[in-house]
Amino acid sequence: PGRLDRMVEITLPDLHTRKDIFKVHLQKLTFDIKGTTKEAIIEAQANRLASLTPGFSGADIENICNEAAIQAVRKQDTAVREDHFESAVERIIGGVERRKMGDKKMKKTVAVHESGHGVVSWFLKSANPLLKLTIIPRSKGSLGFAQYLPNENALQTKDELFDQIIAILAG
């Protein structure tokens, strides 16, 4: 107190800013370029990844790119591919995959629970689009998860809120 009399608030990046941040971090990566340019691949990946990561900070975005590169190296690939980015986003959101999945009864219970979220949200008009549904347990405590594409807009209509509640309770 007394040394700085101004506060600078840094908000989370919007879609266009996330795309620009991805472009910076994707420059460092190696891609399998067949019939296209690195710039075209970076543009396409930045567009796709920016739309899948609302609410992510610049550090989260850098972490996704680094994790995708690590995934490629672990699989002994010479270039980063789309599936590496998908597993990187899953790891950032849900944590590391746990090897122990539990017994058959537990797997069925988790599958029914997660499919409840997925099936109900599929039929709701105002629900966020479902991206992925998994019953693979994660280190952050989840036994599975449903990944949705949330709206960039912070404001939600009454119908959107009700549909979100319904989808959550459907599990």
Disulfide bonds with the S-S distance in Angstrom:
none
